[in-house]
């Protein structure tokens, strides 16, 4: 690529709740040619995971859906105008709600929709308009046990303890060095934060049936076996 025809834009990754800051190089055809972590972002400080750095391929990939598609009787999909798709969906919902109640219609939101400001605002208003209480997200569908175990173990919902201000951290069955799934604690730049915390004196306890990548940094590693 000729650098004279490239421009740099700042954005953020929308794959997970880390929302890592990124810098994009974009060519004259508005095509993303490179993604780097944004070192000027005060929250993520240049960190971005492998998935986020490959987002350009997904953004421009041939499998990306760009238009409304309707499943035909033979199982194939046919492109239809968005207005037609919305009208047909509304017609079908209009046949469901009167006989079964508004709660017969449920709404599901995946990770990416949370970082779309338009979609995020539309969701509650849409549900309120039709009167349904059935709203589901990735946590309630895939990870509901996290909420249940948190409450049964005496978890306090008054706020998260800051990892940077902790003297001891115990990670049970989670591997943030790879998965970034320790919500509220190590979602962003987990490896550097673990190393920095241990350098200042934090004691890290990891409990996992597998000697995980995170367990490599543990002061105490407990390995329960089946």
RAZIUR-V951140 format. One line per field, one symbol per residue. phi: phi as a letter, one per 20 degrees, with the letter a starting at -180 (. if undefined). A space follows every 50 residues. Layout:
phi = ???
//
This chain:
phi = .effddcdcebbfdfbfflffcdddcefeldfdaccfefeffedlnebeg fffefffffdffefedbfcdfegenfdcfcfgffffffffffffeefgec nfffddcccegfffeeffffffgffffffenedecccfffeecffffffg ffenfdeepeffffdeeccdddmccffdeleefnccfdlffffffffffe ofeddcdafdfffffgeffcdddfdg
//
